[in-house]
Amino acid sequence: MMNASPTTTQGALLRMSGLLAEITDDMTHVAQLVSELSTQDAVTLSSAQITDLQTLDRICQSLRDLVVITESLATAPGARPGQAVDVQLATTRSILAPEPGPDDDIVTGSIELF
């Protein structure tokens, strides 16, 4: 595997951010259309259909967050992960969460007896 130079990596991240922004816009339009169609003619939605519509919203939020993250990684390559990135969902926020180092204690819920 070949290591990319920082400039190439930054450029790729910026292009990825732009593509994600376009996909986000497309997905938002689809979600709006589905929402409009589901409310026409007093359509009654099942619980499963409502859950599916909520999934569309989560997808749109995730895409927006990924745009912010990739743009942040491209424009601030020296920044520490998770530093001043404004994202909506915890799942996307966790992408930039620092990973525990070898000296970090990992609490697993067990009790240590002396």
Secondary structure, 3 states (H helix, E strand, C coil): CCCCCHHHHHHHHHHHHHHHHHHHHHHHHHHHHHHHHHHHHHCCCCHHHHHHHHHHHHHHHHHHHHHHHHHHHHHCCCCCCCCCCCCCCHHHHHHHCCCCCCCCCCCCCCCCCC
